[in-house]
Amino acid sequence: GAVVSQHPSWVICKSGTSVKIECRSLDFQATTMFWYRQFPKQSLMLMATSNEGSKATYEQGVEKDKFLINHASLTLSTLTVTSAHPEDSSFYICSARALPRDETQYFGPGTRLLVL
Amino acid sequence: GQQLNQSPQSMFIQEGEDVSMNCTSSSIFNTWLWYKQDPGEGPVLLIALYKAGELTSNGRLTAQFGITRKDSFLNISASIPSDVGIYFCAGQVTNAGKSTFGDGTTLTVKP
């Protein structure tokens, strides 16, 4: 149990285009999902906390107009990187909390974004 | 903000050896988590600790939640090649679930 999927697993896009990444909890309902960004050989950096039915809470320094987050249902959150630039190239990982079953986060497999 | 100091940064060990890594913080956490991340994949939860002093095992892995709530360690006994990867500690303060991650320990196991 507690499986989280992400789609796509990797994406290459041109500079200036927008990219949408989906995060789904497959066998549980997730009231809260988190979006992280990870650069090579570095730790995970929390970008935002996404609560179903409400606006996401962004961490300091993360542009909410740049990284649009929608948590439309208890099993789906999406991250849209708008007007992507090469510096947005990174590994994006989501996680979900399986409340009320437990408080821990279960991570998706990640999405690698390359902006040319 | 809160920071976690994870050490060592990397380890090169022989198959069969035991491994120990730890995380320390200047502030208190109420939950400690240990994850393993393989290249190109998301982190996988290994052990979750919820009480100060708690000692929990998962197969060859053992982790403890420090009494002061400011540290945690992870031990791996009798390492095998598939233990290779990056191990992250993470701390949570509240039930809000936001985790602060350490910088990771890269483990290499030589057969």
Interface residues (C-beta under 8 A of the other chain):
Chain A: V4 Q6 T32 F34 Q42 S43 L44 L46 T49 Q60 F91 I93 S95 R97 D102 E103 T104 Q105 Y106 F107 G108 P109 G110 R112
Chain B: G1 T31 L33 Y35 G40 E41 G42 P43 V44 L45 A48 Y50 F88 Q92 N95 A96 G97 K98 S99 F101 G102 D103 G104
